[in-house]
C-alpha cells in the first residue's frame, strides 16, 4: 500500500541529496511502494516474514542463515506485501511491544544484522528513525556506532491506541522508557509535537517541528486558459487518500449526497482517488450501495491506486478538495498536494488541519465528523467561485514558498546541525549503559 510516511521520507532523502548531502536510506519489512522514484539504496532489513516468524516461534529465532536469507527475498516479500494491507493494529500487540523492546525483543537478531551492515558503510553524522515505533533500535545504534539518533514523529498514536490491552499500555510505557536513547525528536506539526510531548513525557526542548514538504515537479500553474476551462465545467468535489472510514470518506459521501439533494450545488460531481486494498473493499462497496440508493452513483467516480502522473491529473480536475479524517491527523500530506495543484481545501477543525490552513491560507474549516457542517463549508466555496479561486492561489503560493521538499530538507538540516557535538558531550557526561 502507499504509505504517507514512506512518501514523505523518500521525498526528504531526494531533497537532501539535491542539497549536496550524502544519505543512506534503509528500507525495513517490505519493498517500498511509492509513486515517485525509490531513493532507498540498501538491502531490506527486518524482513517482514522473518520478523513475524521470530515473534511466533522461539525455534525460528535460531534458524540457519540460508533459511533466514531465503525468507528475506524480494520476490517472497512482494508476495507477503499483498497480505499486509489486511493486518490490523488489534492483531499486532505482542509484535509491536517486542519491536519497541529492541535488543530485548524477539527480533534482536534482525537488529544485530542491521548494525553489522551499517558498520560496513561510512559512519553517519546522524541516524534518523522514521517513526517512534522503531525507537527500540536507538540504544544499540548509539552503543555500536556512537552516533546521535533522531526520531521522527509521524502519527503513530492512532496505531498505538488501536492496540488491545494490556499491550497498548505496555507499548506506551516502553516507548516512554526508551526516549532517553534518542537525542532529538522531530514532529510534523506543532499540534503533534504537543500531543507526543505529553504522551511520551518529553521536555519541550527535545522536540523540534519540521513541516512536511512535497516534490513540486509536475505541479505546474495551469495558466488562465486552464483556469477558464475548469471554470466552465461542472464543479468537482475531490478526495485523495486511503479509501477508509478513518479518513472520513463516508462523511464526505454523506456531505455530497446532502449537497446534491439541496440543489444549490448544481451538477456537482464527486471524484474519489487513493489507495484501495482488499481490507478497504467492503467499506467502499457499502459507499457504492449508499450512492446507488440515492440515485447518484453515476455522478461519482472511484479512481483507486493511481500512479504519480494520474494523481496530478486527478487533482487538477477538482474544484474543491476534502479528506475529513475522523482522528487527529499529525499532518495530512494530501492537503499540500491539493493546494500545490491550486485546489482549495475544506478540512475538519481537528488535528493539524487548523495549523495547516492558517499557514497556507488555502482553505476553510468545518466541524469534525459532521456531514452537514462539511456540506455547508463546501457549498460556501462552490457558491463563491472567486473566493475559492483566491484560496487555491494563496495555498498554491504558500506550498511553493514554504512546503517544498527542499524547504523540508533545509529545515531538517538546520535542526540537527550541532547535534553530533551535543551527543558527544552528553555521552561524556553520562556514558550509555
BELBELTA-V895209 format. One record per residue. D_CENTER is the distance of its C-alpha to the mean C-alpha in whole Angstrom. Layout:
<<D_CENTER> <D_CENTER>>
This chain:
<<12> <9> <6> <3> <3> <7> <7> <7> <9> <11> <12> <13> <15> <17> <17> <19> <21> <22> <23> <25> <24> <24> <20> <20> <17> <17> <15> <16> <17> <16> <16> <13> <13> <12> <14> <15> <17> <16> <17> <17> <21> <22> <22> <20> <21> <20> <21> <20> <23> <25> <22> <23> <27> <27> <26> <28> <31> <33> <35> <32> <31> <34> <34> <36> <34> <35> <33> <30> <30> <30> <27> <25> <26> <23> <25> <25> <22> <21> <23> <21> <18> <19> <20> <17> <15> <18> <17> <17> <16> <20> <21> <19> <21> <23> <21> <18> <21> <23> <20> <20> <24> <23> <27> <28> <26> <27> <25> <27> <28> <25> <24> <28> <27> <24> <26> <29> <27> <26> <29> <30> <28> <29> <28> <25> <25> <22> <20> <16> <14> <10> <10> <13> <14> <15> <18> <20> <21> <22> <25> <26> <25> <26> <30> <30> <28> <29> <26> <24> <21> <18> <15> <11> <10> <6> <7> <10> <12> <12> <12> <15> <17> <17> <19> <23> <25> <27> <23> <21> <24> <24> <21> <20> <24> <23> <20> <22> <25> <23> <22> <25> <24> <21> <23> <20> <16> <14> <12> <10> <12> <16> <15> <13> <15> <18> <17> <16> <19> <21> <19> <20> <23> <22> <25> <23> <24> <22> <19> <18> <15> <14> <12> <10> <12> <12> <15> <17> <20> <21> <20> <24> <26> <27> <31> <33> <34> <31> <30> <34> <33> <30> <32> <35> <33> <32> <29> <25> <23> <19> <16> <13> <10> <11> <14> <15> <16> <14> <12> <16> <17> <20> <21> <20> <23> <25> <25> <26> <29> <30> <30> <32> <34> <35> <36> <35> <32> <34> <33> <30> <27> <24> <22> <19> <16> <13> <13> <16> <17> <20> <18> <18> <21> <23> <21> <21> <25> <26> <24> <26> <29> <29> <29> <32> <34> <33> <35> <32> <30> <31> <30> <26> <24> <22> <20> <18> <16> <17> <17> <16> <20> <20> <17> <18> <21> <20> <18> <22> <24> <22> <24> <22> <18> <17> <14> <15> <13> <15> <14> <13> <9> <8> <8> <7> <7> <9> <12> <12> <13> <15> <17> <17> <19> <21> <20> <21> <18> <19> <17> <18> <19> <17> <14> <13> <14> <18> <17> <15> <18> <21> <19> <19> <22> <20> <21> <22> <21> <22> <23> <20> <21> <24> <25> <28> <26> <23> <26> <28> <26> <25> <29> <29> <28> <29> <33> <32> <31> <32> <30> <27> <27> <28> <24> <23> <25> <24> <20> <21> <23> <20> <17> <20> <21> <19> <15> <16> <14> <18> <18> <15> <16> <20> <18> <17> <20> <22> <21> <21> <25> <28> <25> <27> <31> <29> <28> <32> <34> <32> <33> <36> <37> <35> <35> <32> <33>>
